[in-house]
């Protein structure tokens, strides 16, 4: 059975669409989906059959896409845009690059007065308007993430130099103030001012702690690697926070796999990461809840996996990437230095840290550390 040349062209076109490695769709002038390949349907979170015939805004809520479509009606040029997409499978926020190309009638068709689309006969539109749009989607989240991390690294480099200067200029005077206050407190005969001096000493100690945190966040010391049992290190941290957890009515649950291999790690820095994550978890559960810590070996046996889960309020989707930026905090009075420090230390150990959160349900921090 033979095919007409038009039929063969349509078959070839569909084959190109199906095999195209990126998400590719064809829209009519009203924004209805005429054709979508598998990758395009994945972006929409549905099957190819389910998205065909529906308006693009119904299945792909990209802010700004309708503006691109309207602008493309009167100008025969490709337009680009980058938009956040929250409705990706899994509920994560992704950055999507959109390329929109309007397809107009050819000059020959215009001169003959034809208005049928060569791709979809039977459709019509004024000759000054595009009949169809070629829509290309690409998930550029990873690229954007790397660019942001590079920018943050440049900022941190400058901040590290500033922090070292500030710590030196403020650290010495604070040390003198602290020592002098202790001396006065010891030799003061009148007990009336002991309480006031204690308040001043407490504030000086807080300033010292802030300087140490700033130094760690902008440029933590080079790690001193030894063979460390990650489960033992975390158990010590849990012992340290047990009283605070009890006071906050937070129940601690642990699931540590037996006979875990050691990791090459700086014990002090690793415990600081675990302590930061646990403190964040406790503060996320003001009404009480559960803190679950799971440690086991990865499927490939090359890493130790650590998961810290709370049943708190969760993190809004729009904040999931911002929490790694220095000085960004969703907590009242928060300094926004803890999580950037955690990421920096874990990456110095050759590992990886990420976060999953459902707003209103809880948060899980996942760490991968290579075995030694």
Secondary structure, 3 states (H helix, E strand, C coil): CCCCHHHHHHHHHHHHHHHCCCEEEEEECCCEEEEECHHHHHHHCCCHHHHCCCEHHHHCCCCCHHHHHHHHCCCCCCEEEEEEECCCCCCCCEEEEEEEEEECCCHHHHHHCCCCCCCCCCCCCCCCCCCEEEEEEEECHHHHHHHHHHHHHHHHHHHHHHHHHHHHHHHHHHHHHHHHHHHHHHHCCCHHHHHHHHHHHHHHHHHHHHHHHHHHHHHCCCCCCEEECHHHHHHHHHHHHHHHHHHCCEEEEEEECCCCCCEEECHHHHHHHHHHHHHHHHHCCCCCEEEEEEEEECCCCCEEEEEEEECCCCCCHHHCCHHHCCCCCCCCCCCCCHHHHHHHHHHHCCCEEEEEEECCCEEEEEEEEEEC
